[in-house]
Amino acid sequence: MKAIVVGSGAGGAVAARELAQNGFDVTVLEAGKTFKPFTRHLNMVEPLRRAGLLGSEKNISRIFPYMDVRRSERDLVLVRGISTGGSTNISCGNMVRAERGLKEIGLDLTPEFEELEKTVGVKPFPKKRWRPLTRKMFESAKDLGLKPEPTPKAVEARLCTSCGLCEMGCSTGARWDSRRFLEDAVNLGSMLYTSSPVQKVVIENGHAKGVVVKSGHSNRVIHGDIVVLAAGGIGTAQILKNSGLSAEDHLWVDIVLTLGGVSKGAKQLKEPPMAWYTEQEGYILSPYLDMLSHLFHKPWRSVSLNDRVGVMIKMADVEEGSVSAEGSVHKNISSIDRNKIDVAVSHAKEIMESSGVSGPFIKGMYNGGHLGGTVPLKIEDVPSMKPSWLPEGLWVADLSLAPRSQGLPTILLTSALALRVARKIVQNKG
């Protein structure tokens, strides 16, 4: 049986690997190119940054072409990884069990979480290698009653050089990304095609029969018995709408805002980002130097990379964004989101001030990179792991299935959803 998997990130690679292990003839279609990590020194762009010559965040593609950046409104930037490995390549390697909204629909992914954690090798980054200020902020968060804990990570400390550029690709192989599962799938006989953006699903008599792929200036059809969409909350929704199918206007993005402060010689970049986190009501706080804000946010321009300190707020946002068939995205920061952010910012400032970080405390860019909710599972869908309105043979295996914004790292959730979906496909074949 031939299966077409669209996307090679946390969802697509997991699904492809599982299907290949169970005898499927798998074809993986990735819109982007083969990923290569960023290996240049950021100091090369510092003079341009200070002079404001880097322009807007859209110019990140000149430095790092695998990161797709767009504004969904004046204040909010959305970030996607477009390459083999998808957004796992531009992640911090955090593997937290994000489960917000799953209990309400009767979905328990504990078995998948446990299996993936064991397979990937999840553990915190050693405290002895945290920067002094990171340790100090951890203790300050404890003293403030915020109950911080080390972040479970898919990072092999032995190989990590503490370059701090996890989100621009790991050049040493210390951080796990989904290319490892993709390689397993290829070794099992799967075919991988890059630069192959899928336009729509071919549907005949209520059954998915393949996909239309853009090839140069023309299109071609690839036939299959099963089509698995794992192109993320934006990509999957766009393909569905182009296919004459529905996608719900409930896009969520896990809004991120980093509060910037100053500490001379902090060198916060000289460690993996987000070494610890504290989970509060609908958001987390974590030490993090936001490179988008550092490079492109004008209010941050006056402080050097060595002296900039950041505490990230990652927040569960209101699920009310939309994606069009043409790929345009409409997602605002609601008044509810802004009120929650204000509370979180006050906690972030408290942590930094208690740790000796000085002002001016300046907000970075609002951005979101966890894109989900456009094909949300309902209670009645959980037994099959397939929204009932999808045609026969068409499945979704990415964060689109998660009905609620998480305010947490979501790679583990995406992978667990895809693993459950792939195993349902295998069961149906039997």
C-alpha angles and dihedrals in degrees: 000000000000120000126190115205116195111207133019103221128105092307102037098044093048092048093046092050094048094047092047090051088056099052103268120144097235129199116186117201117197121186093207135060131262108294123245121181123241107263103170126101116259089217086077091069098039096093090051091048094051090049091049092240096130090079120200130348090264087077091068086095089069089059098032116013097189094071117085112203127184138160117237090185137355094279103031128076120191120207129200134173111231109188141069103314093027117213094346086080092060096044134103091238093247115161108191121157101247109190107153110149096007098100090055091061095040097252118145114181096176094119092052093045091052094047094048094045089054095044095047096038104238121198139133121273108257113271091220088069096050116111114258091248091050090055090047093051090048090056091045090053089051092050089051090056094247094129100222121193135188112271116248105238141186091223125121103219092200090065098036117106094190092240090149093221098111090135092059095054131282110263094188098049092241094127120064119234132173093262086085091062089042090055090051090053092049091048087055090057103272118146118230122199120186127196086034109128112188114227102187146334120263108232123187124178091345095309130107108240102173144303140277112236126196108238114182108301093342140050132243133194123233113196125216143156094230129032119196116191112207101153095122133254093305102034096045092047092049092051092048093050091046087054093056092255132121130262119180122244092234100107114161125186109183095244114234126202123172119205109215126213136162134252119162112242094359092139091193091172091067094087137044109285121251097025089168137012141193120213118216133169103312098339145056133220121214139161106263138153105215107218094193090057093043093052103036111016109099097207089058094050100098097062123078125234091250094054102038116105124189138188114195126220112201109187137191102237133202110278101235110113126119138209124206129215088252090055100252113143128212113195125147134189102246125216088249090055093048093051091051091048091053090056091047092048090056090055092047091051091049091054093050096044091049088053096052097259112146134210166268084114105203129181116238128214120308107238141160131202105165101087115188149124102073095113100029120186117239127207091262091051098056099083090057097028086223127105105243094232094062114103120251112282095021119110137171120218109175143073090294086086095062108097098201136050110250110203085212138088107287109193092099092047092049092048093047092050091050092048092052091047094048091052091051088053090051091049091051090052089055 
